[in-house]
């Protein structure tokens, strides 16, 4: 049953990240280094929770077949995203901010930040691509049972995932990306919660008795 509580559950993380994106420093300098570091520490447990919007509709134990295989692929994709995007936050966020904050007053910040940025961005892109794959796999897993109702949410999520590749949560595009995730998760959850099964896979029909005098 579709409830405000369940919608709040799947949209909480992207909405929180959107709010954080408004306060996110636009660049890393000596004056913003402390805020940069502290914000990424605070968000370290939040970015993995972006996957809740996929895991909630996939909470059933997978069965044999394409839908079950897609469910497992989606689970693996969410794990890879959580691991690698946490790496981005740790390296380009916490480590880079700490390094800049403690760099000498006369030190050039470019050589300090650049290697950390490059490593962090590589980790973040790997995580973002894994999230896109998890979104696609989720659609494959849900489509046989829920039909076309899950397609609007899937399309919004794929668009948000593509934007996420290089937007992070920076204002303005990163914030809109997070709002897109929130909308996509809400639509996906609505489609998976309100639609009746279309294929009946794994469900055996019950024999009726009475009208035609036959039983089973």
HELIX and SHEET records of a PDB file:
HELIX    1   1 UNK A    4  UNK A   23  1                                  20    
HELIX    2   2 UNK A   33  UNK A   47  1                                  15    
HELIX    3   3 UNK A   48  UNK A   51  5                                   4    
HELIX    4   4 UNK A   52  UNK A   55  1                                   4    
HELIX    5   5 UNK A   66  UNK A   88  1                                  23    
HELIX    6   6 UNK A   89  UNK A   95  3                                   7    
HELIX    7   7 UNK A   96  UNK A  101  1                                   6    
HELIX    8   8 UNK A  109  UNK A  146  1                                  38    
HELIX    9   9 UNK A  147  UNK A  150  5                                   4    
HELIX   10  10 UNK A  151  UNK A  167  1                                  17    
HELIX   11  11 UNK A  173  UNK A  194  1                                  22    
END                                                                             
